[in-house]
Amino acid sequence: MLFRLRNTKRQYSIDKGLGKLKTVCNYLRNLKKEDFLKSVKVIRDKLYLNYRLMAILEK
């Protein structure tokens, strides 16, 4: 799912069945740590950006 979308939120991942809140948070945090995603705080939630996919789509 993450590699098809240019961004995601924790709740989207939970709704798609990737796991419960703690699992999804760890998953997204690890992807950010490994430099697959970047995060941006939007109000009270974080939006995780697939910046490499965004760069491809902008070309």
DSSP file (Angstrom, degrees, kcal/mol; ACC not computed):
  #  RESIDUE AA STRUCTURE BP1 BP2  ACC     N-H-->O    O-->H-N    N-H-->O    O-->H-N    TCO  KAPPA ALPHA  PHI   PSI    X-CA   Y-CA   Z-CA
    1    1 A M    >>        0   0    0      0, 0.0     3,-1.6     0, 0.0     4,-1.3   0.000 360.0 360.0 360.0 -44.0    0.0    0.0    0.0
    2    2 A L  T 34  +     0   0    0      1,-0.3    48,-0.1     2,-0.2    11,-0.0   0.799 360.0  53.8 -63.4 -28.9    2.7    2.5    0.9
    3    3 A F  T 34 S+     0   0    0      1,-0.2    -1,-0.3    50,-0.0     3,-0.1   0.407 108.0  50.0 -91.5   4.4    4.5    2.1   -2.4
    4    4 A R  T <4 S+     0   0    0     -3,-1.6     2,-0.3     3,-0.0    -1,-0.2   0.625 106.4  60.6-105.0 -24.4    1.3    2.9   -4.4
    5    5 A L  S  < S-     0   0    0     -4,-1.3    48,-0.1     1,-0.1    49,-0.1  -0.760  71.2-142.3-105.7 149.9    0.4    6.0   -2.5
    6    6 A R  S    S+     0   0    0     -2,-0.3    44,-3.0     1,-0.2     2,-0.3   0.668  86.8  11.8 -84.4 -15.2    2.5    9.2   -2.2
    7    7 A N  E     -A   49   0A   0     42,-0.3     2,-0.3    30,-0.0    42,-0.2  -0.986  63.5-176.7-153.0 162.4    1.4    9.7    1.4
    8    8 A T  E     -A   48   0A   0     40,-2.0    40,-3.2    -2,-0.3     2,-0.3  -0.983  14.6-142.7-153.9 160.6   -0.3    7.9    4.2
    9    9 A K  E  >  -A   47   0A   0     -2,-0.3     4,-1.6    38,-0.2     3,-0.2  -0.834  34.6-108.5-119.3 162.3   -1.5    8.5    7.8
   10   10 A R  H  > S+     0   0    0     36,-0.6     4,-2.1    -2,-0.3     5,-0.2   0.915 118.7  54.0 -56.1 -43.7   -1.5    6.0   10.6
   11   11 A Q  H  > S+     0   0    0      1,-0.2     4,-2.7     2,-0.2    -1,-0.2   0.856 103.3  55.7 -64.5 -35.1   -5.2    5.6   10.5
   12   12 A Y  H  > S+     0   0    0     -3,-0.2     4,-1.7     1,-0.2    -1,-0.2   0.915 108.9  48.0 -60.1 -42.8   -5.2    4.7    6.8
   13   13 A S  H  <>S+     0   0    0     -4,-1.6     5,-2.3     2,-0.2     6,-0.4   0.880 111.9  49.0 -67.3 -38.2   -2.8    1.9    7.5
   14   14 A I  H ><5S+     0   0    0     -4,-2.1     3,-1.5     1,-0.2     5,-0.3   0.927 110.2  51.5 -65.0 -44.8   -4.9    0.6   10.4
   15   15 A D  H 3<5S+     0   0    0     -4,-2.7    -2,-0.2     1,-0.3    -1,-0.2   0.819 105.9  55.5 -62.4 -31.5   -8.0    0.8    8.2
   16   16 A K  T 3<5S-     0   0    0     -4,-1.7    -1,-0.3    -5,-0.2    -2,-0.2   0.484 120.5-109.4 -81.4  -2.3   -6.2   -1.3    5.5
   17   17 A G  T < 5S+     0   0    0     -3,-1.5    -3,-0.2    -4,-0.3    -2,-0.1   0.723  74.9 136.5  87.0  21.4   -5.5   -4.0    8.0
   18   18 A L  S   <S-     0   0    0     -5,-2.3     2,-0.3     1,-0.3    -4,-0.2   0.663  75.1 -76.7 -75.1 -14.2   -1.7   -3.6    8.4
   19   19 A G        -     0   0    0     -6,-0.4    -1,-0.3    -5,-0.3    -2,-0.2  -0.912  59.8 -49.8 149.3-174.0   -2.1   -3.9   12.2
   20   20 A K     >  -     0   0    0     -2,-0.3     4,-2.7    -3,-0.1     5,-0.3  -0.304  67.6 -85.2 -85.6 177.2   -3.2   -2.1   15.3
   21   21 A L  H  > S+     0   0    0      1,-0.2     4,-2.6     2,-0.2     5,-0.2   0.883 126.7  47.3 -54.1 -48.7   -2.0    1.3   16.3
   22   22 A K  H  > S+     0   0    0      1,-0.2     4,-2.2     2,-0.2    -1,-0.2   0.908 114.2  47.4 -63.0 -42.1    1.3    0.3   18.0
   23   23 A T  H  > S+     0   0    0      2,-0.2     4,-2.4     1,-0.2    -2,-0.2   0.927 113.8  46.7 -64.3 -46.3    2.2   -2.0   15.1
   24   24 A V  H  X S+     0   0    0     -4,-2.7     4,-2.8     2,-0.2     5,-0.3   0.897 111.3  51.9 -64.6 -41.5    1.5    0.6   12.5
   25   25 A C  H  X S+     0   0    0     -4,-2.6     4,-2.5    -5,-0.3    -1,-0.2   0.925 112.1  45.9 -61.7 -44.6    3.4    3.3   14.4
   26   26 A N  H  X S+     0   0    0     -4,-2.2     4,-2.4    -5,-0.2    -2,-0.2   0.908 113.0  50.8 -63.7 -41.8    6.5    1.1   14.7
   27   27 A Y  H  X S+     0   0    0     -4,-2.4     4,-2.0     2,-0.2    -2,-0.2   0.939 114.5  42.0 -61.1 -50.0    6.2    0.1   11.0
   28   28 A L  H  X S+     0   0    0     -4,-2.8     4,-2.1     2,-0.2    -2,-0.2   0.885 113.6  53.0 -67.4 -39.1    6.0    3.7    9.8
   29   29 A R  H  X S+     0   0    0     -4,-2.5     4,-2.5    -5,-0.3    -1,-0.2   0.905 110.0  48.3 -62.3 -42.2    8.7    4.9   12.3
   30   30 A N  H  X S+     0   0    0     -4,-2.4     4,-2.1     2,-0.2    -2,-0.2   0.887 109.9  51.4 -67.0 -38.8   11.1    2.2   11.0
   31   31 A L  H  <>S+     0   0    0     -4,-2.0     5,-3.0     2,-0.2     6,-1.0   0.877 112.0  47.8 -64.4 -36.4   10.4    3.1    7.4
   32   32 A K  H ><5S+     0   0    0     -4,-2.1     3,-1.6     4,-0.2    -2,-0.2   0.919 110.2  51.6 -67.8 -43.4   11.1    6.7    8.3
   33   33 A K  H 3<5S+     0   0    0     -4,-2.5    -2,-0.2     1,-0.3    -1,-0.2   0.863 109.0  50.4 -61.5 -36.9   14.3    5.7   10.1
   34   34 A E  T 3<5S-     0   0    0     -4,-2.1    -1,-0.3    -5,-0.1    -2,-0.2   0.344 119.8-112.5 -85.0   6.7   15.5    3.7    7.0
   35   35 A D  T < 5S+     0   0    0     -3,-1.6    -3,-0.2     2,-0.2    -2,-0.1   0.783  86.1 117.0  69.4  32.0   14.8    6.8    4.9
   36   36 A F  S   <S+     0   0    0     -5,-3.0    16,-0.4     1,-0.2     2,-0.3   0.741  79.5  26.7 -90.4 -29.6   11.9    5.4    2.9
   37   37 A L        -     0   0    0     -6,-1.0     2,-0.3    13,-0.2    -2,-0.2  -0.883  63.3-150.9-129.8 158.5    9.4    8.0    4.2
   38   38 A K  E     -B   49   0A   0     11,-2.0    11,-3.9    -2,-0.3     2,-0.4  -0.954  20.4-139.1-122.9 149.5    9.5   11.5    5.6
   39   39 A S  E     -B   48   0A   0     -2,-0.3     2,-0.4     9,-0.2     9,-0.2  -0.867  14.5-171.9-114.9 146.9    7.0   12.7    8.1
   40   40 A V  E     -B   47   0A   0      7,-2.3     7,-3.2    -2,-0.4     2,-0.5  -1.000  25.9-125.8-132.8 129.9    5.1   16.1    8.4
   41   41 A K  E     -B   46   0A   0     -2,-0.4     2,-0.5     5,-0.2     5,-0.2  -0.656  25.6-174.4 -80.1 126.5    3.0   17.0   11.4
   42   42 A V  E >   -B   45   0A   0      3,-3.5     3,-2.5    -2,-0.5     2,-0.5  -0.952  60.5 -58.2-124.8 108.1   -0.5   18.0   10.3
   43   43 A I  T 3  S-     0   0    0     -2,-0.5    -2,-0.0     1,-0.3     0, 0.0  -0.428 122.1 -17.2  55.2-105.3   -2.6   19.3   13.2
   44   44 A R  T 3  S+     0   0    0     -2,-0.5     2,-0.3    -3,-0.1    -1,-0.3   0.394 129.1  62.8-107.9   2.5   -2.5   16.4   15.6
   45   45 A D  E <  S- B   0  42A   0     -3,-2.5    -3,-3.5    -5,-0.0     2,-0.4  -0.797  75.8-119.5-124.8 164.5   -1.4   13.6   13.3
   46   46 A K  E     - B   0  41A   0     -2,-0.3   -36,-0.6    -5,-0.2     2,-0.5  -0.875  15.3-150.5-105.5 139.2    1.6   12.9   11.2
   47   47 A L  E     -AB   9  40A   0     -7,-3.2    -7,-2.3    -2,-0.4     2,-0.6  -0.944  12.7-147.5-106.1 124.6    1.5   12.5    7.4
   48   48 A Y  E     -AB   8  39A   0    -40,-3.2   -40,-2.0    -2,-0.5     2,-0.5  -0.843  13.5-153.9 -98.8 121.2    4.1   10.1    6.1
   49   49 A L  E     -AB   7  38A   0    -11,-3.9   -11,-2.0    -2,-0.6     2,-1.4  -0.803  16.4-147.7-101.8 130.9    5.3   11.1    2.6
   50   50 A N     >  +     0   0    0    -44,-3.0     4,-2.1    -2,-0.5     3,-0.3  -0.712  27.3 177.6 -89.7  82.9    6.8    8.7    0.1
   51   51 A Y  H  > S+     0   0    0     -2,-1.4     4,-1.8     1,-0.2    -1,-0.2   0.761  71.8  57.0 -67.5 -26.6    9.1   11.4   -1.2
   52   52 A R  H  > S+     0   0    0    -16,-0.4     4,-1.7     2,-0.2    -1,-0.2   0.914 109.1  45.7 -70.4 -41.3   10.8    9.1   -3.8
   53   53 A L  H  > S+     0   0    0     -3,-0.3     4,-2.5     1,-0.2    -2,-0.2   0.895 110.6  54.5 -65.4 -39.9    7.5    8.2   -5.4
   54   54 A M  H  X S+     0   0    0     -4,-2.1     4,-1.7     1,-0.2    -1,-0.2   0.887 106.2  52.1 -61.2 -38.3    6.5   11.9   -5.4
   55   55 A A  H  X S+     0   0    0     -4,-1.8     4,-0.7     2,-0.2    -1,-0.2   0.891 110.4  48.1 -65.0 -39.4    9.8   12.7   -7.2
   56   56 A I  H >< S+     0   0    0     -4,-1.7     3,-0.8     1,-0.2    -2,-0.2   0.915 111.6  49.6 -66.4 -43.0    9.0   10.1   -9.9
   57   57 A L  H 3< S+     0   0    0     -4,-2.5    -1,-0.2     1,-0.2    -2,-0.2   0.796 104.8  58.8 -68.2 -28.1    5.4   11.4  -10.3
   58   58 A E  H 3<        0   0    0     -4,-1.7    -1,-0.2     1,-0.2    -2,-0.2   0.694 360.0 360.0 -75.0 -17.8    6.6   15.0  -10.7
   59   59 A K    <<        0   0    0     -3,-0.8    -1,-0.2    -4,-0.7    -2,-0.2   0.485 360.0 360.0 -74.0 360.0    8.8   14.2  -13.7
